[in-house]
């Protein structure tokens, strides 16, 4: 019988030698020796996504209403105002942000804001609160949209607008980027914006790692990736099969922390917690956040920090 396809070593060689854009190997079980400040076993990083006022909306020039990340699971998009969806997003900016913000202020804790440019422009009171609290602000794009099929020129324009808006609002350019609903072009477009020193459109590790960006004229530069999370994230309250009570959310966060804290005795890690004003800001879910903060604050070797603090630590101690 004549074999007309590759097998065995020949097939292995072909797979290993062909170009491939993904990194499936990472630290291959041998992560760098991380020494967080004060001997912390885990760097716990809370992210509050601020998107309210930048989502799909006919008054923003979009074709229809928002469908994503609300208490209307499986929401339809309508070519006119969706009054219920509007008010659910409005809860985040009117009440949810303030409940979460005040809890962190009461405990004197830091966090990171993933800020959508258009959304922040619409709420100067929240901008001032962020400034006064000295939270760091990562650009979450100019709009809270899907970019998967967007043309590259429009995505580039939105990136430039987002960075310029945050620089104007906060008197300094953001050093971090997170689209959230990114495209195959997103990370490479960041090569055109040298003020961006890291991005978080990645969910593939428990530690930061380095990659390479190439700009339009072929110049390369190291680029830091600080992974984010969709699992230790309140967004799972809005999906079928996700969390249906604050107790489930708390237990999941606690389990994740416990595993990483134990590993951190010899191999420190980081833990990201994703929050949304209109989701975790609701009272029945907010209690889980309070319980989790109580729990991690009862441990000594924990660094509760901003995403920018992790970036600065990595640049200083784990240069590319």
Backbone bond lengths (Angstrom), bond angles and torsions (degrees), N, CA, C in turn:
res aa  C-N    CA-C-N  psi(-1)  N-CA   C-N-CA  omega(-1)  CA-C   N-CA-C  phi
1 X - - - 1.465 - - 1.535 108.74 -
2 X 1.314 116.52 132.88 1.458 121.46 179.84 1.521 110.15 -86.41
3 X 1.339 116.42 126.49 1.456 121.84 177.46 1.523 108.70 -90.14
4 X 1.318 116.52 121.52 1.464 120.80 -176.08 1.535 112.32 -111.26
5 X 1.301 116.31 11.49 1.466 119.49 178.40 1.526 107.89 -135.05
6 X 1.325 115.64 160.61 1.459 120.64 -177.51 1.519 110.92 -76.46
7 X 1.339 114.25 147.90 1.455 121.33 177.68 1.523 108.50 -141.98
8 X 1.340 115.83 163.54 1.465 120.38 170.32 1.515 113.87 55.90
9 X 1.344 115.75 -134.96 1.457 120.67 -173.61 1.509 112.24 -62.90
10 X 1.335 117.06 -36.35 1.461 119.87 179.71 1.530 110.69 -62.16
11 X 1.322 116.52 -40.11 1.467 120.41 178.34 1.524 110.47 -69.25
12 X 1.341 116.41 -41.06 1.465 120.59 177.32 1.527 110.34 -59.69
13 X 1.345 117.00 -45.59 1.464 121.13 -179.37 1.521 110.93 -62.36
14 X 1.319 116.48 -40.41 1.468 119.04 -179.49 1.526 110.97 -63.79
15 X 1.337 117.24 -45.50 1.461 121.21 -179.11 1.524 110.87 -64.10
16 X 1.344 116.13 -42.81 1.459 119.44 -176.85 1.524 112.77 -71.43
17 X 1.311 118.06 -27.59 1.458 121.23 -173.27 1.524 114.23 -94.52
18 X 1.320 116.87 -14.17 1.463 117.07 -178.70 1.533 110.25 -81.10
19 X 1.336 117.74 147.06 1.468 120.54 179.27 1.529 110.99 -58.30
20 X 1.333 115.18 142.11 1.462 120.13 -177.57 1.518 107.52 -150.60
21 X 1.326 117.45 129.92 1.459 120.85 -172.00 1.524 113.51 -83.33
22 X 1.311 118.31 -16.38 1.462 120.91 -173.51 1.534 111.62 -92.98
23 X 1.324 115.56 150.75 1.470 121.66 174.74 1.519 107.85 -111.01
24 X 1.313 116.63 101.18 1.460 121.98 -179.58 1.526 112.50 -95.00
25 X 1.337 117.16 -0.71 1.462 121.12 -173.18 1.520 111.94 -99.57
26 X 1.327 117.32 -45.53 1.455 120.56 178.38 1.511 112.81 57.58
27 X 1.329 117.26 -133.57 1.462 122.27 -178.52 1.532 112.35 -84.70
28 X 1.314 118.35 2.79 1.472 126.33 177.44 1.530 113.41 38.94
29 X 1.341 115.07 48.28 1.464 119.92 176.46 1.508 115.06 79.45
30 X 1.338 117.49 1.69 1.456 121.51 -179.43 1.523 109.94 -128.37
31 X 1.342 117.36 69.24 1.469 119.88 -178.98 1.512 111.04 -65.67
32 X 1.325 116.83 158.66 1.473 119.14 177.75 1.519 110.96 -62.79
33 X 1.302 116.28 154.64 1.461 121.61 176.93 1.529 108.05 -75.90
34 X 1.308 115.16 103.24 1.455 120.85 -175.92 1.518 109.66 -92.84
35 X 1.321 116.59 135.30 1.456 121.87 176.28 1.524 107.66 -125.11
36 X 1.317 115.64 88.88 1.457 120.42 177.58 1.529 109.39 -67.12
37 X 1.316 118.49 159.98 1.476 120.65 178.92 1.528 112.17 -54.65
38 X 1.329 115.09 141.83 1.473 123.46 176.74 1.518 112.93 58.93
39 X 1.328 116.70 28.80 1.451 120.76 175.47 1.514 114.30 67.41
40 X 1.328 118.13 25.24 1.468 121.41 -177.83 1.528 110.77 -62.49
41 X 1.311 115.79 140.32 1.461 121.30 175.68 1.527 111.88 -81.74
42 X 1.341 115.69 -30.89 1.461 120.72 -177.61 1.523 109.18 -136.85
43 X 1.330 115.78 133.83 1.462 121.48 168.71 1.522 106.57 -93.75
44 X 1.322 116.99 110.62 1.463 121.33 -179.14 1.521 108.23 -98.48
45 X 1.316 115.25 124.81 1.454 120.53 -172.40 1.533 109.36 -125.59
46 X 1.329 116.41 116.05 1.455 122.84 179.45 1.528 109.40 -95.15
47 X 1.319 115.51 129.25 1.462 122.02 177.31 1.520 108.57 -115.37
48 X 1.331 116.56 127.21 1.459 121.05 172.81 1.525 108.15 -108.26
49 X 1.336 115.66 113.39 1.464 120.77 179.00 1.523 109.46 -79.29
50 X 1.330 115.93 123.94 1.468 119.88 176.50 1.531 108.51 -111.96
51 X 1.339 116.13 105.01 1.465 122.79 -171.58 1.525 112.98 -125.76
52 X 1.328 116.80 -9.37 1.454 122.03 -171.57 1.530 111.56 -68.98
53 X 1.324 116.02 113.09 1.459 121.42 -176.17 1.513 112.84 108.08
54 X 1.345 116.67 0.09 1.470 120.62 176.47 1.510 112.26 -122.80
55 X 1.360 116.37 2.52 1.461 121.51 -176.73 1.530 111.39 -78.39
56 X 1.338 116.99 175.92 1.455 121.27 175.70 1.525 110.10 -57.94
57 X 1.328 115.71 129.07 1.472 120.49 -178.81 1.531 107.58 -163.94
58 X 1.304 115.89 139.83 1.472 118.62 -178.08 1.523 111.15 -63.37
59 X 1.328 118.33 -29.40 1.459 120.10 178.05 1.528 112.31 -75.08
60 X 1.343 116.66 -8.44 1.471 121.08 174.55 1.527 110.65 -96.80
61 X 1.342 116.61 5.11 1.457 120.81 -178.92 1.509 114.07 88.29
62 X 1.344 117.44 11.59 1.461 121.27 -178.51 1.534 110.91 -88.86
63 X 1.323 114.89 161.39 1.464 120.05 -176.52 1.515 112.78 -72.97
64 X 1.334 117.25 -23.28 1.455 118.89 -177.04 1.510 112.12 -160.16
65 X 1.309 115.37 -178.67 1.458 122.53 -177.27 1.523 111.35 -79.91
66 X 1.333 116.41 163.64 1.461 123.24 -179.72 1.521 110.76 -67.93
67 X 1.347 115.34 148.74 1.461 122.20 177.69 1.521 112.91 -121.26
68 X 1.335 117.49 -14.26 1.455 121.65 -163.20 1.523 112.11 -104.24
69 X 1.339 115.41 143.97 1.464 123.87 170.64 1.527 113.34 54.51
70 X 1.316 114.52 62.86 1.454 120.22 171.95 1.519 108.38 -143.37
71 X 1.319 116.42 176.82 1.460 120.62 178.06 1.526 112.47 -79.01
72 X 1.324 118.05 -0.40 1.463 120.92 171.12 1.532 106.31 -95.51
73 X 1.318 115.96 90.17 1.464 120.21 -176.53 1.529 109.02 -72.03
74 X 1.327 116.22 128.32 1.456 121.03 -177.28 1.517 113.00 76.75
75 X 1.324 117.07 29.21 1.462 121.27 -177.02 1.521 111.86 -60.40
76 X 1.317 115.64 143.18 1.463 121.48 173.28 1.526 109.30 -84.77
77 X 1.331 115.98 157.59 1.458 120.97 173.71 1.519 108.36 -102.84
78 X 1.328 115.90 129.99 1.462 121.36 -178.37 1.526 110.30 -111.79
79 X 1.340 118.07 148.61 1.465 120.76 -179.23 1.528 112.40 -80.97
80 X 1.303 116.54 30.64 1.457 123.15 177.38 1.522 106.93 -157.51
81 X 1.307 118.78 -177.56 1.471 121.14 -176.93 1.527 110.91 -63.80
82 X 1.333 114.90 137.13 1.463 121.88 173.49 1.521 105.44 -105.94
83 X 1.315 116.25 99.00 1.464 120.35 -168.98 1.533 112.76 -62.56
84 X 1.347 116.73 -38.97 1.463 119.18 179.54 1.518 111.11 -67.37
85 X 1.336 116.96 -44.32 1.464 120.50 178.46 1.520 110.23 -61.70
86 X 1.336 116.55 -42.97 1.463 119.93 178.50 1.524 111.06 -54.41
87 X 1.331 116.48 -48.94 1.456 119.24 -174.37 1.520 112.20 -70.80
88 X 1.344 117.90 -28.92 1.458 119.63 176.55 1.529 110.83 -67.23
89 X 1.321 116.54 -41.35 1.463 119.44 174.87 1.530 110.26 -65.97
90 X 1.331 116.29 -39.33 1.459 119.68 -179.43 1.532 111.60 -63.02
91 X 1.326 117.40 -30.70 1.463 119.45 176.94 1.528 110.30 -57.94
92 X 1.327 116.29 -38.74 1.458 119.28 -179.19 1.509 113.34 -60.66
93 X 1.335 116.99 -42.80 1.463 119.98 -177.83 1.521 112.35 -82.76
94 X 1.324 117.42 -31.36 1.465 121.44 -177.43 1.529 112.79 -80.50
95 X 1.337 117.25 -35.69 1.469 120.44 -172.95 1.526 113.23 -131.50
96 X 1.337 117.18 -47.99 1.461 120.11 -172.03 1.510 114.05 -61.03
97 X 1.346 117.07 -46.03 1.462 119.26 179.06 1.521 110.62 -55.55
98 X 1.325 116.22 -46.68 1.463 120.34 -173.61 1.518 111.41 -67.10
99 X 1.323 118.01 -36.37 1.473 120.37 179.03 1.531 109.92 -63.46
100 X 1.325 116.91 -46.59 1.471 120.70 -179.46 1.524 110.58 -68.66
101 X 1.302 116.58 -46.17 1.471 121.42 -179.55 1.522 111.34 -58.29
102 X 1.320 117.30 -46.01 1.461 120.20 -177.97 1.531 112.04 -65.58
103 X 1.338 116.74 -32.49 1.469 119.42 176.96 1.522 111.10 -66.51
104 X 1.316 116.73 -42.37 1.463 119.72 178.99 1.526 110.92 -68.08
105 X 1.326 116.98 -36.45 1.459 119.74 177.51 1.524 111.03 -66.72
106 X 1.323 116.91 -41.58 1.470 121.07 179.32 1.521 111.12 -59.73
107 X 1.319 115.94 -35.91 1.468 120.60 -178.65 1.532 112.09 -92.07
108 X 1.332 117.53 -1.96 1.464 122.31 -178.07 1.523 111.39 58.12
109 X 1.335 115.67 46.38 1.461 122.24 -179.33 1.527 110.45 -110.54
110 X 1.313 114.97 151.74 1.458 121.15 178.86 1.519 110.43 -98.65
111 X 1.313 116.20 159.65 1.454 121.69 172.25 1.525 109.15 -156.34
112 X 1.313 114.50 174.22 1.457 122.24 179.75 1.516 109.11 -112.28
113 X 1.321 115.62 140.87 1.458 121.66 173.90 1.517 108.50 -103.11
114 X 1.335 117.21 122.12 1.460 121.05 165.73 1.527 105.42 -87.28
115 X 1.330 116.91 100.30 1.451 121.29 -169.45 1.517 113.52 -104.89
116 X 1.331 116.68 122.73 1.466 121.96 171.87 1.527 107.68 -78.80
117 X 1.332 116.14 128.93 1.461 120.31 -174.33 1.514 113.48 -55.89
118 X 1.340 117.60 -53.05 1.455 120.93 -177.92 1.524 111.41 -60.03
119 X 1.337 116.86 -38.20 1.454 120.93 -178.47 1.525 111.20 -65.30
120 X 1.323 117.53 -45.61 1.459 120.52 -178.78 1.527 111.75 -66.24
121 X 1.323 117.03 -36.11 1.462 119.77 178.05 1.522 110.79 -58.52
122 X 1.324 116.91 -33.13 1.464 120.98 -175.74 1.531 112.94 -79.45
123 X 1.337 118.73 -5.82 1.467 119.57 -176.49 1.533 110.60 -138.71
124 X 1.335 117.62 81.18 1.476 120.08 -177.95 1.525 113.33 -64.11
125 X 1.338 118.14 -24.30 1.464 119.74 178.75 1.532 110.64 -66.77
126 X 1.319 116.47 -39.12 1.465 119.67 178.37 1.522 110.32 -70.91
127 X 1.329 117.73 -37.19 1.464 120.69 175.48 1.527 109.86 -57.27
128 X 1.320 117.11 -45.87 1.463 120.38 -179.82 1.518 111.69 -65.12
129 X 1.329 116.88 -39.25 1.466 119.83 178.56 1.522 110.66 -63.47
130 X 1.309 117.98 -40.35 1.461 122.09 178.32 1.524 110.51 -62.91
131 X 1.333 116.04 -43.88 1.464 119.90 178.69 1.525 111.13 -61.11
132 X 1.325 116.45 -48.75 1.460 120.75 -176.50 1.527 111.85 -63.74
133 X 1.339 116.59 -33.10 1.465 120.68 -179.49 1.521 112.50 -82.26
134 X 1.336 117.73 -11.34 1.462 123.10 -177.75 1.523 112.17 59.64
135 X 1.339 116.53 35.32 1.453 119.55 169.08 1.524 108.17 -69.71
136 X 1.318 117.95 150.29 1.456 117.58 172.37 1.526 108.83 -90.60
137 X 1.327 115.07 149.32 1.459 121.28 -174.57 1.523 109.06 -117.06
138 X 1.312 114.92 119.62 1.462 123.27 174.81 1.519 107.57 -97.13
139 X 1.323 117.50 136.92 1.458 119.50 178.40 1.523 110.15 -69.31
140 X 1.311 114.79 123.61 1.467 123.09 177.75 1.530 109.74 -105.55
141 X 1.342 115.16 26.54 1.458 120.74 -179.45 1.521 111.55 87.20
142 X 1.309 115.11 167.84 1.459 119.50 176.71 1.524 111.25 -81.16
143 X 1.328 116.17 -27.91 1.456 121.71 179.20 1.530 109.00 -130.29
144 X 1.346 116.15 154.11 1.468 121.89 175.94 1.525 106.41 -97.68
145 X 1.359 114.36 83.09 1.461 121.94 -172.17 1.523 110.28 -135.70
146 X 1.339 115.81 164.13 1.458 121.26 167.58 1.527 108.55 -77.14
147 X 1.340 116.93 130.91 1.454 121.24 179.05 1.534 112.61 -110.64
148 X 1.318 117.99 0.75 1.458 121.19 -173.75 1.532 112.68 -52.35
149 X 1.316 116.84 -44.29 1.471 119.90 -175.89 1.523 112.87 -110.18
150 X 1.315 116.76 13.62 1.462 120.18 179.52 1.525 110.32 -76.88
151 X 1.326 116.82 144.07 1.461 119.63 179.30 1.525 109.47 -67.71
152 X 1.322 114.78 151.41 1.460 120.75 -171.15 1.523 112.44 -64.98
153 X 1.326 118.23 -32.15 1.459 120.41 -178.97 1.523 111.40 -68.09
154 X 1.332 116.35 -39.89 1.465 118.76 178.24 1.513 110.77 -68.34
155 X 1.326 117.05 -40.37 1.462 119.28 178.07 1.520 110.61 -63.37
156 X 1.321 117.24 -41.30 1.472 120.97 177.50 1.535 110.37 -60.79
157 X 1.320 116.35 -43.51 1.462 120.53 179.42 1.526 111.02 -61.74
158 X 1.334 116.50 -44.85 1.464 119.74 179.65 1.527 111.37 -63.37
159 X 1.324 116.90 -37.54 1.468 119.52 177.34 1.524 110.74 -61.80
160 X 1.324 116.35 -48.35 1.461 121.16 -178.94 1.525 110.50 -61.22
161 X 1.333 116.51 -43.48 1.459 120.29 179.03 1.527 111.13 -63.79
162 X 1.329 116.79 -42.77 1.466 120.53 -178.47 1.520 111.07 -60.99
163 X 1.333 117.06 -46.54 1.461 120.82 -178.65 1.524 110.48 -64.95
164 X 1.331 116.91 -41.49 1.466 120.24 -178.48 1.528 111.47 -67.37
165 X 1.335 116.88 -36.95 1.463 120.39 179.29 1.528 110.51 -66.09
166 X 1.339 117.43 -46.62 1.465 119.36 -179.85 1.525 111.30 -65.53
167 X 1.329 116.46 -36.91 1.461 119.16 178.55 1.527 110.07 -63.88
168 X 1.329 117.45 -38.44 1.461 121.12 178.97 1.524 111.22 -70.10
169 X 1.329 117.62 -43.38 1.463 121.03 -177.21 1.515 112.70 -68.72
170 X 1.365 116.62 -37.86 1.468 120.36 -171.74 1.526 113.71 -113.20
171 X 1.325 116.43 5.17 1.476 122.66 175.72 1.516 113.62 65.04
172 X 1.314 117.00 15.25 1.462 121.17 172.27 1.525 108.58 -157.17
173 X 1.327 114.75 148.86 1.461 119.33 -179.78 1.519 110.39 -73.13
174 X 1.324 118.26 145.46 1.463 119.96 175.10 1.522 110.05 -67.13
175 X 1.330 116.18 144.53 1.463 119.83 176.37 1.531 111.61 -96.28
176 X 1.347 116.64 -12.29 1.458 120.69 -177.82 1.519 112.24 -120.86
177 X 1.321 115.06 156.86 1.470 121.67 -179.03 1.522 110.55 -134.73
178 X 1.341 116.07 140.71 1.456 121.92 171.81 1.522 108.94 -151.99
179 X 1.332 116.38 110.81 1.463 119.34 176.15 1.521 110.31 -78.54
180 X 1.321 116.98 -47.98 1.459 121.19 -178.90 1.507 112.99 93.57
181 X 1.319 116.78 -50.93 1.467 121.82 174.89 1.529 106.12 -118.08
182 X 1.348 114.64 69.16 1.454 121.46 -168.05 1.518 112.36 -84.19
183 X 1.318 115.57 179.68 1.468 123.37 179.83 1.530 109.09 -123.05
184 X 1.332 118.11 170.84 1.471 119.68 174.42 1.525 113.26 -62.62
185 X 1.330 117.63 -15.23 1.472 120.79 -178.97 1.526 113.21 -93.03
186 X 1.336 117.09 -14.32 1.464 119.88 -166.78 1.513 113.24 -56.96
187 X 1.323 117.20 -54.76 1.465 118.17 -173.56 1.519 111.34 -64.81
188 X 1.314 118.07 -40.07 1.456 118.92 -178.41 1.524 111.60 -68.29
189 X 1.332 117.35 -30.91 1.464 119.77 175.63 1.523 111.34 -62.03
190 X 1.323 116.99 -28.49 1.465 120.05 -179.89 1.528 111.86 -62.54
191 X 1.323 117.90 -19.95 1.466 121.07 177.31 1.521 111.21 -60.75
192 X 1.324 117.03 -22.56 1.465 121.41 -178.82 1.533 112.51 -85.54
193 X 1.333 116.26 -3.05 1.465 120.24 -176.71 1.525 109.10 -126.72
194 X 1.335 117.54 85.11 1.471 120.79 -173.25 1.526 114.01 -64.53
195 X 1.341 117.72 -17.12 1.456 118.74 177.76 1.532 111.99 -68.96
196 X 1.340 116.76 -20.01 1.464 120.82 178.07 1.524 108.70 -83.02
197 X 1.329 116.65 113.14 1.460 121.63 -175.27 1.527 113.64 -98.40
198 X 1.335 117.29 -11.31 1.459 120.26 175.49 1.513 109.10 -160.69
199 X 1.331 115.75 160.87 1.459 118.87 170.50 1.524 109.47 -134.59
200 X 1.336 115.22 165.14 1.465 121.38 -175.56 1.517 112.28 -124.60
201 X 1.321 118.21 19.19 1.460 121.52 176.35 1.530 109.65 -80.16
202 X 1.313 115.52 60.03 1.451 122.39 -178.57 1.528 108.27 -158.42
203 X 1.313 115.81 146.09 1.469 120.87 -176.23 1.530 110.25 -132.82
204 X 1.352 116.36 24.57 1.442 120.63 -163.29 1.508 117.65 -103.50
205 X 1.358 119.29 9.19 1.466 117.98 -178.86 1.520 109.32 -159.69
206 X 1.340 115.10 168.08 1.461 121.98 175.48 1.516 112.24 -96.81
207 X 1.334 116.99 1.30 1.457 122.62 -179.88 1.523 109.74 -139.92
208 X 1.325 117.59 157.09 1.466 119.94 171.82 1.529 110.73 -63.00
209 X 1.317 115.61 160.39 1.465 120.56 175.41 1.522 108.87 -155.13
210 X 1.330 115.15 163.96 1.463 121.37 -175.75 1.522 111.61 -97.94
211 X 1.319 115.22 145.88 1.460 122.12 171.37 1.531 106.58 -134.12
212 X 1.330 116.30 -169.99 1.464 121.07 -179.19 1.519 109.67 -131.82
213 X 1.324 116.39 134.81 1.456 121.94 173.79 1.515 109.42 -108.19
214 X 1.326 116.90 145.46 1.454 123.33 177.47 1.517 108.64 -124.44
215 X 1.335 117.63 123.37 1.462 119.61 -178.51 1.523 111.40 -82.76
216 X 1.318 115.88 -176.47 1.462 121.31 -172.32 1.520 113.16 -64.56
217 X 1.342 118.28 -22.76 1.474 119.76 -179.77 1.526 111.43 -104.53
218 X 1.328 116.26 15.79 1.455 120.59 172.64 1.505 116.07 88.81
219 X 1.329 118.65 3.08 1.461 121.08 178.59 1.529 109.49 -76.65
220 X 1.328 115.73 136.56 1.464 121.27 -177.82 1.523 110.51 -108.87
221 X 1.328 115.06 147.93 1.462 119.54 173.32 1.519 109.17 -146.99
222 X 1.334 116.32 148.53 1.472 119.19 176.28 1.529 110.01 -64.07
223 X 1.314 115.15 147.39 1.463 119.87 -179.10 1.521 108.49 -140.80
224 X 1.338 115.75 128.72 1.452 121.54 -177.54 1.524 110.94 -88.42
225 X 1.322 116.01 138.48 1.456 122.51 173.91 1.519 108.06 -117.01
226 X 1.315 116.04 124.08 1.469 122.09 174.94 1.521 106.54 -111.42
227 X 1.336 117.80 101.67 1.467 120.25 -173.25 1.528 112.81 -58.42
228 X 1.320 114.11 150.37 1.460 123.10 177.45 1.528 107.32 -111.59
229 X 1.320 117.95 -162.54 1.464 120.74 -176.28 1.520 111.27 -148.84
230 X 1.325 116.25 144.48 1.455 122.46 167.44 1.526 111.20 -110.04
231 X 1.345 117.19 0.37 1.467 118.95 -175.25 1.521 112.96 -107.30
232 X 1.312 120.51 -45.27 1.458 120.10 169.87 1.531 106.96 -86.55
233 X 1.317 113.61 65.41 1.457 121.71 -166.90 1.522 109.02 -147.58
234 X 1.322 116.76 133.30 1.469 119.20 -178.96 1.515 113.70 -67.61
235 X 1.331 118.46 -9.80 1.459 120.60 178.51 1.531 111.70 -59.85
236 X 1.334 117.00 -22.19 1.461 119.76 -179.98 1.525 112.38 -70.25
237 X 1.328 117.98 -11.17 1.465 119.81 171.04 1.534 111.05 -67.78
238 X 1.331 117.22 -20.98 1.462 120.93 -172.79 1.521 112.84 -103.63
239 X 1.325 117.32 13.15 1.460 120.09 -178.59 1.524 110.73 -125.31
240 X 1.328 117.96 145.49 1.470 120.08 176.53 1.526 110.02 -58.43
241 X 1.315 116.24 134.80 1.454 119.81 -179.31 1.511 114.12 81.77
242 X 1.339 117.52 3.40 1.448 120.62 178.55 1.517 111.37 -90.01
243 X 1.325 116.23 -160.32 1.458 120.37 179.94 1.525 110.10 -66.07
244 X 1.326 116.53 137.48 1.463 118.78 175.07 1.525 112.54 -120.50
245 X 1.327 116.70 6.24 1.460 120.13 174.67 1.520 108.88 -153.24
246 X 1.325 115.25 156.86 1.448 119.58 176.25 1.518 112.22 -61.01
247 X 1.331 116.63 -32.54 1.457 120.18 -179.49 1.523 111.62 -63.98
248 X 1.333 117.09 -38.80 1.470 120.22 176.69 1.526 110.48 -62.85
249 X 1.321 116.35 -43.85 1.460 120.88 -179.81 1.528 110.05 -62.93
250 X 1.310 116.69 -47.67 1.466 120.40 179.48 1.525 111.20 -58.94
251 X 1.317 117.51 -46.34 1.456 120.86 -177.21 1.530 110.82 -63.90
252 X 1.323 115.72 -38.12 1.472 119.08 179.53 1.530 110.30 -66.08
253 X 1.332 116.91 -45.66 1.459 119.93 177.71 1.530 110.80 -61.42
254 X 1.313 116.69 -43.25 1.464 121.10 -179.62 1.523 111.14 -61.94
255 X 1.328 116.99 -44.68 1.464 120.23 179.44 1.525 110.87 -61.87
256 X 1.327 116.77 -43.91 1.463 120.00 179.02 1.522 110.66 -61.42
257 X 1.320 116.28 -44.90 1.459 120.61 179.29 1.525 110.96 -62.35
258 X 1.327 117.19 -44.98 1.467 120.62 -176.94 1.523 111.65 -60.43
259 X 1.325 116.52 -42.59 1.472 119.80 179.30 1.522 110.44 -63.58
260 X 1.328 117.00 -47.41 1.459 120.27 -177.60 1.527 111.80 -69.55
261 X 1.325 117.12 -33.82 1.469 119.99 178.64 1.533 110.43 -66.11
262 X 1.339 116.15 -39.42 1.463 119.69 177.93 1.530 110.39 -67.52
263 X 1.330 117.04 -45.42 1.467 120.44 177.79 1.526 110.66 -62.09
264 X 1.338 115.23 -33.67 1.450 120.25 -174.87 1.515 115.28 -66.22
265 X 1.325 117.55 -10.76 1.462 119.68 175.92 1.521 110.49 -60.98
266 X 1.335 116.10 -34.67 1.465 120.47 179.23 1.527 112.97 -118.78
267 X 1.344 117.37 -22.16 1.466 120.92 -177.46 1.525 109.21 -141.83
268 X 1.329 118.15 83.02 1.467 121.45 -177.88 1.529 112.69 -56.27
269 X 1.325 114.42 146.28 1.462 121.82 -176.97 1.528 109.15 -132.16
270 X 1.344 115.79 -176.64 1.456 121.45 172.75 1.521 109.05 -124.57
271 X 1.329 115.65 152.20 1.455 122.50 178.33 1.518 107.95 -130.48
272 X 1.327 116.27 121.20 1.462 121.24 176.95 1.525 109.33 -99.34
273 X 1.331 116.08 139.82 1.454 122.94 175.64 1.527 107.07 -120.00
274 X 1.331 116.93 120.27 1.454 121.43 179.94 1.517 111.66 -95.95
275 X 1.333 116.01 129.22 1.462 121.51 -178.09 1.532 109.65 -130.16
276 X 1.325 116.20 150.01 1.461 122.64 175.84 1.525 107.92 -130.20
277 X 1.319 115.86 135.89 1.469 120.33 -175.12 1.521 111.83 -55.79
278 X 1.330 117.43 -42.88 1.467 121.55 -174.30 1.524 112.49 -81.66
279 X 1.348 117.61 -8.41 1.463 120.87 -178.59 1.519 110.15 -106.11
280 X 1.324 117.39 -68.66 1.465 119.96 -177.97 1.529 111.78 -72.38
281 X 1.325 116.20 -17.92 1.452 119.79 177.66 1.511 114.26 -71.36
282 X 1.335 118.44 -9.40 1.466 121.72 175.61 1.524 109.59 -73.77
283 X 1.330 117.97 139.61 1.471 120.63 -172.63 1.523 114.70 -54.63
284 X 1.339 117.81 -42.41 1.456 120.32 -176.01 1.507 114.02 -67.38
285 X 1.320 117.21 -19.67 1.463 121.79 177.06 1.525 110.80 -98.87
286 X 1.311 115.91 -31.66 1.456 121.95 -176.83 1.526 112.12 -59.44
287 X 1.326 116.64 -33.24 1.467 120.34 179.12 1.524 111.19 -57.23
288 X 1.331 116.96 -35.83 1.464 120.52 178.88 1.523 110.90 -64.08
289 X 1.322 116.96 -38.48 1.458 120.42 177.02 1.522 110.23 -63.19
290 X 1.329 117.43 -44.97 1.464 120.15 178.49 1.524 111.60 -59.11
291 X 1.326 116.43 -43.73 1.466 120.19 179.95 1.525 111.02 -64.19
292 X 1.318 116.56 -39.98 1.459 119.24 -179.02 1.525 110.67 -68.94
293 X 1.321 117.41 -40.31 1.464 119.38 176.22 1.520 111.09 -61.69
294 X 1.339 117.02 -42.32 1.464 119.70 175.53 1.523 110.78 -57.46
295 X 1.323 115.63 -42.41 1.463 120.24 -175.21 1.527 111.58 -66.28
296 X 1.330 117.15 -50.21 1.465 117.81 -176.28 1.522 111.21 -71.74
297 X 1.326 117.26 -28.09 1.463 118.96 177.58 1.527 112.46 -74.20
298 X 1.328 116.67 -10.50 1.467 120.06 174.45 1.523 111.64 -83.89
299 X 1.335 118.06 -3.33 1.460 123.25 177.67 1.530 109.17 -104.03
300 X 1.333 115.92 143.74 1.460 120.33 -176.15 1.525 113.67 -79.68
301 X 1.316 117.11 -43.05 1.455 120.62 -168.56 1.533 111.16 -96.18
302 X 1.333 114.87 62.81 1.464 122.02 179.73 1.521 108.29 -131.22
303 X 1.310 116.24 132.94 1.469 122.00 175.99 1.527 107.80 -109.71
304 X 1.333 117.11 104.71 1.459 121.85 175.59 1.518 106.51 -91.38
305 X 1.314 116.10 114.60 1.462 119.99 -165.27 1.518 111.40 -140.15
306 X 1.313 114.78 178.01 1.465 122.03 173.92 1.523 109.03 -94.95
307 X 1.304 115.03 158.99 1.464 118.98 179.37 1.529 110.83 -63.15
308 X 1.324 116.11 -36.50 1.460 119.29 177.21 1.516 112.72 -63.89
309 X 1.341 117.52 -30.86 1.470 120.77 176.69 1.522 110.56 -65.00
310 X 1.332 116.17 -40.01 1.466 120.00 178.00 1.526 109.80 -65.28
311 X 1.328 116.87 -42.68 1.469 120.38 178.88 1.518 110.92 -60.16
312 X 1.313 116.82 -47.29 1.463 120.03 -179.12 1.533 110.96 -63.15
313 X 1.327 117.20 -39.77 1.465 120.76 177.68 1.525 110.26 -62.16
314 X 1.331 116.52 -42.00 1.469 119.68 -176.46 1.527 111.02 -69.88
315 X 1.326 116.55 -40.40 1.464 119.65 177.24 1.526 110.41 -61.23
316 X 1.321 116.53 -38.65 1.471 120.34 -176.52 1.517 113.04 -76.77
317 X 1.328 117.52 -40.89 1.469 120.31 -170.56 1.537 114.01 -107.40
318 X 1.320 117.76 -14.33 1.473 120.71 -177.84 1.525 109.36 -137.34
319 X 1.312 115.57 55.28 1.471 120.49 -176.62 1.525 110.16 -60.43
320 X 1.324 117.39 152.09 1.470 119.27 -178.30 1.508 112.88 -63.84
